[in-house]
Amino acid sequence: MHPLYLLKKNDMNISKKDINALTAELSITLTPADYETKVDNAIKKVQKQAAMPGFRPGKVPVGLIKKQHGKSILVDEINKILNEALYNYINENKIEILGNPMPKEDNKIDFDNQTEWTFNYELGLTPNFDVKLDNSQSFVYNTVKIDDELVEKYLKDVKRNYGKPSNPEVAEGKDVLYIDIVELDADNNVVAGGIFKSTSIGIDRLKNEAAKAKLTGAKKEDKIIINANELYDSAVDKSISLGIDKEVAEKFDSNLQLTVRNIARMEDAELNQELFDKLYGAGTINSLEEFKEKIKGELALMFAQDTDRKFVETVEKTLVEKLNITLPDDFLKRWLMAVNEKPLTKEQLEAEYPAYAKSMQWKLIENKIIKNNNIAVTIDEAKEEASNYVRSQFARYGQMPEDNEVSKIVDGILGKQEEAQKIFEGLYSKKVLDVLKTSCKLDTKEVSYNEFFGITE
């Protein structure tokens, strides 16, 4: 026999029966004593607000209110009672559940002819497991090697990003051409009433090498004939650039005449004192070597987040596979089908469930680490985190908000449950990361940028 637990509180009977180690059933029996007072109060509230021809406002007879609204009021109040009873019982008995209680399909409720009902719910239970973190466990902790090659690559980006525009006479491989496009017929004559479009094309973004070759070296007012399929990689590209329907673009393969109206080039900025002062303030950086050292520090800080992210991914994959936590899969699949906002087919569910299960397993592991290490996040920490986020968003646009303005926005963020939850979850994850880094042995290794990000040349 399955263990049976009974709670009788205010004459409300709630019983729990374990189906197996990962699922249980809760039964709640309601009698008139459990709901009559609340239903009567709800009816009186409706009566006070009711307006009906022949009666003064608030003076509609209770009998008419019951006749028109009695059943819906009864159902609404019972749902409130059930919801409160369910979660009170779960919290008071410290039952750790996955998902939410699911009403049993075999519930047979007749609100018209019964006054006493039993509601059955299925629970998915959190499995028992433990997570031990100590120096006996070693995890790879790769960092990006900030070498001269990486610094030089960053310098090129800086020079390009802070460069100055120019309009050269002859086009090179990275220039942008401003052109007029007209459609040609089979004899390369302009089609009367055909396509005419003024647009721009970045030579280095073209995938067709023949097209790149034809445009490189072009001068202002040059007329270049090129086939549409050379110039555009897909029907979608043709449709957008030429302003024609996609269906037309799919069959369009005519030659086009491109007339060059202008050439734009971004000249690289010089690595001089003017640029150093612009980036960091006057006199902060006074030489190219100081600039390179500054860049090394910025790169190390920038890649630190990537390092931690990959480290957590490694730990997650390792612990999920090692612990192999068993979940109430059947229950969770039914629950996901029930709560998904968009209709979910069984085929979609089966395809997506393995990834969901791994995510759930990691969340359980993370929660266990939080519990084992007494990790907590205070409201003050959440406010500080939200404040840093707000200030960083202003900084992106070169603005410095006043403290009271930041506080107002932070209150707005934390006042919204979904946004506040993101802030708290992020802080918990940071604290879990700190525990992982201090409790376990880190196999630290410097690797190249390409190796770290899995780039193959």
N, C-alpha and C positions, 0 to 999 in steps of 0.2 A: 504493500500500500504506500501511496505517496504521503509524505508529511502534510498535515493540515493545520493551518494556523487560523485562529478565529479572533477577531476584534469586535467587541460590542461597545459602541460609544454613542451615547444619546439614543439608545435603542436601535441604532443602525448596525446591521450585521454585515461584516466584511470578512471574507475568508480567503486564504491563499493556499493553493495547492501546487506543489512542485511537480511539473510534468517530467522534467529531466534536469540535468545540471545547468542547462542554458535557457530553459523556458519555464514559465510558471503561469498559473491561471488565477486571476482575482475574481471573486464573485461578490457583488454588492446587492443586498436585498433591501428594497425600500418599501416601507409601509406608510399609511396615511400620516402617522405621527411624524415621519421624517420630512414631509413636504407640505402638508396642509396649511400650516401657518404662513409659510413663504408664498405659497400660491395665493392665499387670501389677501396678503399684503400687496402682492403684485396686481391683483384684480382691483383692489381699492385705488391703487396708483393710476391704473388705466381709467378707472371711473372718474377720478378727479379731472382728468384731461379730456375725457370723451365729450363730443358734441354730436347730438342727434336731434333731428326734427321732432318737435313736440316736447322737448325737455330742455330745461335750463342747463347751461354748461356745468358739468360736474355733478348733475343730479340724475343721470341716466341710471335706471334700476340695475342693481347687481345682476339680476337674472338675465337681462338683455346683454350685459357685458359678458357673462359666462357663455351665453348662447353664441355670441359672435366671436369671442376671443378666448374662451375658456380653454380649449384644447391646446392652442398655440402657446398660451401662457403656461399651462401645465408642463408641456414639453420643454419649454425654455428654462423654467425653474428647475426641473429634474436634471437637465443637462448641467446646469450650474452646480447643483448639489453633488452630482456624480463626479464632475471634474475636481471639485474641492476635496471630496472624500478620497478619490484615487491618489492624488498627490500628497495629501496629508498622511495617508497610510504608508505610501512609499517613503516619504521623508522620515516619519516617526520610526519606521522599522529599518531605516538605513538600507533599503534595497537599491542596489546599483543596477540601473536598467540601460538598455541600448534602444535608441529611438523613443517611441512613445507607446503607451498602452494601446493595444489594438482590440476593438470590439469583436467578439466572436461572431462568426457568421451564423451560428445556430441560435443566436438570441431571438426569441419570439416574444415581441412586446405588443400588447393590445391596450392602447390607451383609452379606447372607447368602453371596454367592458371589464377591465381589471382595475383594481385599486392597489394592488401589491405586485411588485415585479422583481425579478432577479436579472441583473445585468452581468454578463461574463466578459472578462477582458484577458487577452494574452499578453504576457510580458516577455521581452527578450532580456536575459540576464547577462551582466558583465562576467566574463570568465575569471576564474582564480588563476593568478600567475604572479611572479615576482621578477623584478629587474635589479640585478646586482651590478653596480658600477665600481670598479676599482682598478688598480694598476696592473692586474693580471690581464686586462683587456686592452688591446692595442688597436688603434685606428689610424689609417693613413690621413695625414694632414699636409696636403701639397700646397705650396705657396708659389706665386709667380716670381720668377727670377727677374729682377729689374736690371737688365744688362744694357750695354751701350746701344745695341741694336733696337731695343724697345724704346729707349730714350730718343733715338734719332727718328723713329717712326712717329713718336708723339710730337717731336719738334716740327715734322712735316705738317702734321695736323694743325698745330698752332699757327704756322706760317700761312697755311691755306685759309684757316678760319678768320684770321685777322688781316688778310690781304686786302688789296685795293683793286676795284674793277677797272678794266681798260677795254678799249675797242681797237684791236689790232687790224691791220689791213689784210693779213693772210691767216686763215684758220689752221689751228693745230689740233691735235688729238683730244684735248680736254676742253675745247672751247664749245660755246653754245652759239648756234646759228639762228638768227631771226629771219624767217623766210616767208615768201608767198608761194603757195602750192596751187597749180592749176592742172586739170585733167587733160591728157593728150589722147588722140585717137590712134588707130593702127599706123598712120603715117606720121605720127608725132606732131600733129597739128593741134592747136588748142581747141577743145570741144566747146562750142557755143552753148552757154547755159549749163556747162558742166561744173565740176567741183572747183571752188575757189576758197582757199583758206589761208589765213595768216596765222602762223604759229611759231614755235621755237623747238629746236632739236639739239640735245646734247650729244655730241659726236661719240664720246666715250660710253654712252649708254646704249648705243646701237649694238645689236648682237651679230648682225651680218657684216663680215669683214669687207666684202666688196662695197657695201654702202659706206662704211667708214673711209675706205680708200678714196671714193669719189668725192666725199665732202672735205676730207683733209686737204688743205692747200687752196681751198676756195677763197675767192676775193669778193668784196662788195660788188653787187650787180651781176655777178656770174649767174648763168643759167645752166642748171645741171639736170639732165634727164636721168631718171631712175625709176625702176619698176616698183610698184606699191608693195609687192611681196619681199623686195630687198629692204625697203625702208622700214616695214613694220613686221613684227614677229608673229602677230596673231590678228584674227579678225576683230577682237576687242580693241586692240591698239589702233587699227585702221578706223574703226567706228568712232572712237573718242577723238582722235587727232583730226580726221577729215570731216567730222560732223555728219556721218551717214548712219543709217540703221545697221544693226549688227547683221541682219539677214542679207542686206546688200553687200556689206563688207566681206562676208564669207565668200562671195563669188567675184568680188572686184579684184582684177589683176592687171589693170591698165598701167601704162607708163605715166609718170608725173613729171612736170617741170617745176623745179625748185629755183626761185630767184632769191639770191642772198641780199637781204636788206641791211643787215648789220651783223657784226661778230662781237661776242662778249667773252672776255677772259678775266679770271681772277688772278691778279699778279700776287705772288707770295710776299708776305710781309718780311721786312728785314729784322733779324734778331739783334736789335740795338737797344740803347738806353730808353728811347721813346716807347718801345713796346714793353720793356720791363716795367717802366713807371706806370704805363697804362694798365697793366695786369695786376700789379701788386702795390702801387703807390710809389711816390717819388722817393728815390734813394734806398728802397728796401732790397732790391737786387741790383748789383752794380757791375756784373760781368757775365759772360756766357757760361762760365764754369759754375757760378753761383746759381744761374738760371737752371742749369742741368741738375744740380743737387736739389733744387726746389722741386723740380719735376719728378725726380726719383721718390721724394717723400710723398708727393701727391699720388703717384702711381701706386705706391705701396698701400696708401690709405684706400685708394679706389678699389684695389684688388682684394683688400681685407674682407670685404663683404662677400665677394665671390668665393674666397677661401673658406669662410665659415659656412656659406650655403652648401658648397660641395662636401664639406666635412659632415654636416648634418645629414645630407643625402646618403653618405657612406654609412653613418651610424644607423640611420633609419633602415636601410636595406639589410644591413648585417643583423640588427636586433629582430627585425620582423621575420627574417628567415630562421634565425637561431631559436627564437621563442615559439614560433609557429602557433600562435594563439588560435584556439578553436572558437569560432563565432557561431551564433544561432542563425546559420545561413538561410534556412527556409523562412524563419520569422522575418529577418531583415529584408529578404526579397519581397515578401508580401507587403511589408511596411513601405518600402521604396515605391512599389507600384501604387500604393494608396496615397502617398503624400506628394508624389511628383507633380509639379505644376503642369507640365506638358504631358500628354498621353504617352505612355511608355509601353512598347510591345514587349512580349516575353523574350523575343530574339534580341532586342536592344538591351534588355536587362541582363541576360546571360552574357552578352558581349562586354558590358560595362561593369558588371559586378566584381570581377577579380580585382580591378584597380580600386574600386570603392572599398573592398574588403581590406586591401593592404593599407589604404589610407586610414580606415577605422582601427586596424591593429596598431598602427603607429600612434594614433591619437590616444589609444588606451595606454600604450607604453609611456608616452609623454606625460599623461595624467598620473601614472604610477610614480614616475620620477618626481613630479611636482609634490605628490603626497609624501613620498619617502623622505624628501629633503625639506619639507615644511616651507615650500616656496609660496610666497604671497605677493600680490601686487596691490599697492595702496592707491587710493583716489588721487593723492598728491603726485604719485609717480605717473599716473595716467594723464593728469593735467600737464605735467612737465613734458611728457612725450608728445601730447597733442600740440602743446605750445611750440615745441621744436619743429614739428611738422608744418604748422601754420607759418612760422617765420621763414622756413626754407622755401615755402611756396612764394612768399612775398619777395624773397631774395632773388628768385629766378627772374623777376622782372625789375630788379634793381631797386626795390622799395624796402623801407624800414618802418614797419607799423608801430604805432603807439602801444604801450602795454595794455591799456584799457580796451583797445580794439582787438588785440590778440585774445584777451580774456573773454570777451564777448563771443568770439568765434569758437574758442575752446569749449565754452559752456554749450554752444549750439551742437558741437560735435558729440560731446559726451551726453547730451540730452537725447540723442537718437540711438536707440538700442543697437542697431546694426553697426553703426560707426563706432560706438563705444566698445562693442564686442571686439572689433578689429584691433583697437588700441590695446585692450587688455590681453587679447590673445598674442599679439606681437610682443608685449612685455614678458608674458609667461615664456614664450619661446626663447627670448633672449636669456632669461634666467636659466632655462633648461640647458641652453648652449654653454653657459658659464659652468654649470655642474659637470657637463660632459668633458669640457676642456680641463677642469681641475681634478676630476676623479679618475679619468682614464689616462693611459699612456698614449701619447701622440707620436706617431712615426712621421716626423716632420722632414719634408724633402722639398728643395727648390727645383722647380721644373720650368722649362721655357714657356713662353706665352702660348705657342702653338700646341705644345703637349698638354698644358693645363686645360685649354678649351677644346682639345680634340681636333685641331685643324691640321689637315693633311695637305701638304704642298704638292 
